[in-house]
Amino acid sequence: MLYDWNIRQFFEQLVPAHELDLFLRDVVTMDWHGQHDAGRPFAETSAELIAAWPRFAEAIAAYGPRFSDTVTGLLPGMVEIVRALHARGVPLYAITNFSHEFWPPFRAREAAIFDLFADIVVSGEEKLMKPDPAIYALALDRFGLEGPEAIFIDDREDNVRAAEAIGIRGHLFRGAPGLAAELHGFGLL
């Protein structure tokens, strides 16, 4: 859990205020967004959505090319934790639910952080998403780790529980101070 994702802030610039709640509830739903994380091309999903909601065509079309603008910054304290772990030689890996199309420009924009990671499993590339146990198994295999050697950090309980179910230690993220305390307890910080 490194970044804040704020889809509302992004669409406030593109959708009239009186329609924003409807737009976020009924148009660009989490189910629609999840299709990208699962590997479905934005050209397909946006064409379908524009056909169903033509009055929002411009806002829908902007989402793909400007997705990085929906990620509003690093969460407080996280850059310090990542850098401290890296400085101590702790190997860093990640699993992210992210579109295979949206990931490359975002990763390039945030290279200073992501270059500290040895490897990152991207759901859209693998066509597997958290909390599917298969994505955790794939990550462990690719990273060359056994479950107990890893700690999985996420802000969604279902994702953490799925990692724990295959033997990975889990941390339900509620802020950097709690994470730092747990990492200290494991002797990693």
C-alpha positions as CSV (number, residue, x, y, z in Angstrom):
1,M,0.0,0.0,0.0
2,L,2.0,2.9,-1.3
3,Y,-0.3,5.3,-3.1
4,D,-3.6,7.1,-2.7
5,W,-6.0,6.5,-5.5
6,N,-8.6,9.2,-5.8
7,I,-10.9,8.7,-8.8
8,R,-13.4,11.3,-7.5
9,Q,-10.8,14.0,-7.6
10,F,-9.9,13.2,-11.2
11,F,-13.5,13.1,-12.4
12,E,-14.5,16.3,-10.6
13,Q,-12.6,18.1,-13.4
14,L,-14.5,16.3,-16.1
15,V,-18.1,15.7,-14.9
16,P,-20.6,18.3,-13.9
17,A,-20.9,18.5,-10.1
18,H,-24.6,17.6,-10.2
19,E,-23.9,14.4,-12.0
20,L,-20.7,13.3,-10.3
21,D,-22.2,11.0,-7.7
22,L,-24.3,9.2,-10.4
23,F,-21.3,9.0,-12.7
24,L,-19.1,7.3,-10.0
25,R,-21.9,5.0,-8.8
26,D,-23.4,3.9,-12.1
27,V,-20.9,4.6,-14.9
28,V,-17.2,4.2,-13.9
29,T,-18.0,1.5,-11.3
30,M,-15.4,-0.6,-9.5
31,D,-16.6,-3.6,-11.6
32,W,-15.8,-1.6,-14.8
33,H,-12.4,-0.5,-13.5
34,G,-11.7,-4.1,-12.3
35,Q,-11.9,-5.3,-15.9
36,H,-8.7,-3.3,-16.6
37,D,-6.9,-4.8,-13.6
38,A,-7.9,-8.2,-15.0
39,G,-6.3,-7.5,-18.3
40,R,-9.1,-6.3,-20.5
41,P,-8.1,-3.6,-23.0
42,F,-9.3,0.0,-22.2
43,A,-10.4,0.4,-25.9
44,E,-13.0,-2.4,-25.4
45,T,-14.3,-1.3,-22.0
46,S,-14.5,2.4,-22.9
47,A,-16.3,1.7,-26.2
48,E,-18.9,-0.3,-24.4
49,L,-19.3,2.3,-21.6
50,I,-19.5,5.2,-24.0
51,A,-22.2,3.3,-26.0
52,A,-24.2,2.9,-22.8
53,W,-23.5,6.5,-21.5
54,P,-22.8,8.7,-24.5
55,R,-23.3,11.9,-22.5
56,F,-20.2,11.0,-20.5
57,A,-18.1,10.0,-23.6
58,E,-15.4,12.6,-23.0
59,A,-14.8,11.8,-19.3
60,I,-14.8,8.0,-20.0
61,A,-12.3,8.4,-22.9
62,A,-10.0,10.5,-20.7
63,Y,-9.7,7.8,-18.0
64,G,-7.3,5.5,-19.9
65,P,-4.7,8.0,-21.2
66,R,-4.9,10.0,-18.0
67,F,-5.1,7.2,-15.5
68,S,-1.9,8.2,-13.7
69,D,-3.7,11.4,-12.7
70,T,-6.1,9.4,-10.5
71,V,-3.2,8.4,-8.3
72,T,-2.7,11.5,-6.2
73,G,0.5,10.7,-4.4
74,L,2.4,8.5,-1.9
75,L,0.7,7.8,1.4
76,P,2.3,9.6,4.3
77,G,5.3,7.8,5.7
78,M,5.5,5.1,3.0
79,V,8.4,6.5,1.0
80,E,10.5,6.5,4.2
81,I,9.6,2.9,5.0
82,V,10.4,1.7,1.5
83,R,13.7,3.5,1.4
84,A,14.6,2.3,4.9
85,L,13.8,-1.3,4.0
86,H,15.8,-1.0,0.8
87,A,18.8,0.6,2.6
88,R,18.8,-2.4,5.1
89,G,19.0,-4.8,2.1
90,V,15.5,-6.2,2.6
91,P,14.3,-7.5,-0.8
92,L,11.2,-5.6,-1.9
93,Y,8.5,-7.2,-4.1
94,A,5.0,-6.2,-5.0
95,I,1.7,-7.5,-6.2
96,T,-0.6,-4.9,-7.7
97,N,-4.0,-4.9,-9.2
98,F,-3.3,-2.6,-12.1
99,S,-4.1,-2.5,-15.8
100,H,-1.3,-3.8,-18.2
101,E,-1.9,-0.6,-20.2
102,F,-2.0,1.9,-17.3
103,W,1.0,0.4,-15.5
104,P,3.9,1.4,-17.8
105,P,3.3,5.1,-17.7
106,F,2.6,5.1,-14.0
107,R,5.6,3.0,-13.3
108,A,7.8,5.4,-15.4
109,R,6.4,8.4,-13.5
110,E,7.2,6.8,-10.1
111,A,10.5,5.2,-11.1
112,A,12.3,6.6,-8.0
113,I,10.2,4.3,-5.8
114,F,9.6,1.3,-8.1
115,D,13.3,1.0,-9.0
116,L,13.8,-0.1,-5.4
117,F,11.7,-3.2,-6.0
118,A,13.3,-6.4,-7.2
119,D,10.1,-7.4,-9.0
120,I,6.4,-6.5,-9.3
121,V,3.6,-8.8,-10.4
122,V,1.0,-6.7,-12.3
123,S,-2.5,-8.3,-12.4
124,G,-3.4,-7.0,-15.8
125,E,-0.3,-8.6,-17.3
126,E,-1.0,-11.9,-15.5
127,K,-4.8,-11.8,-15.9
128,L,-5.0,-12.7,-12.3
129,M,-6.2,-10.4,-9.5
130,K,-5.9,-10.1,-5.8
131,P,-7.5,-11.8,-3.9
132,D,-7.3,-14.9,-6.2
133,P,-4.8,-17.3,-4.5
134,A,-3.2,-18.0,-7.8
135,I,-1.7,-14.5,-8.0
136,Y,0.0,-15.0,-4.6
137,A,1.3,-18.4,-5.6
138,L,2.6,-17.0,-8.9
139,A,4.4,-14.1,-7.1
140,L,6.0,-16.5,-4.6
141,D,7.2,-18.7,-7.4
142,R,8.5,-15.8,-9.5
143,F,10.2,-14.1,-6.5
144,G,11.7,-17.4,-5.4
145,L,10.2,-17.2,-1.9
146,E,8.3,-19.5,0.5
147,G,5.2,-18.1,2.1
148,P,6.6,-17.6,5.6
149,E,9.6,-15.6,4.1
150,A,7.2,-12.9,2.9
151,I,4.9,-10.3,4.4
152,F,2.0,-9.1,2.3
153,I,0.7,-5.6,3.0
154,D,-2.6,-4.4,1.7
155,D,-5.4,-2.1,2.8
156,R,-8.1,-4.6,1.9
157,E,-8.8,-7.4,4.4
158,D,-9.9,-9.9,1.7
159,N,-6.5,-9.5,0.0
160,V,-4.6,-9.9,3.2
161,R,-6.6,-13.0,4.2
162,A,-6.1,-14.6,0.8
163,A,-2.3,-14.2,1.2
164,E,-2.4,-15.6,4.7
165,A,-4.4,-18.6,3.4
166,I,-1.4,-19.7,1.4
167,G,1.1,-19.2,4.2
168,I,2.2,-15.6,3.7
169,R,2.3,-13.3,6.7
170,G,-0.2,-10.5,6.3
171,H,-0.5,-6.9,7.5
172,L,-3.8,-5.0,7.1
173,F,-2.6,-1.5,6.3
174,R,-4.1,1.3,8.3
175,G,-1.2,3.7,8.1
176,A,2.6,3.9,8.1
177,P,3.0,4.1,11.9
178,G,1.3,0.7,12.4
179,L,3.2,-0.9,9.5
180,A,6.5,0.5,10.8
181,A,5.9,-0.9,14.2
182,E,5.1,-4.4,12.8
183,L,8.2,-4.3,10.6
184,H,10.3,-3.4,13.6
185,G,8.8,-6.3,15.4
186,F,9.9,-8.6,12.6
187,G,13.4,-7.1,12.7
188,L,13.1,-5.6,9.3
189,L,13.4,-2.0,10.3
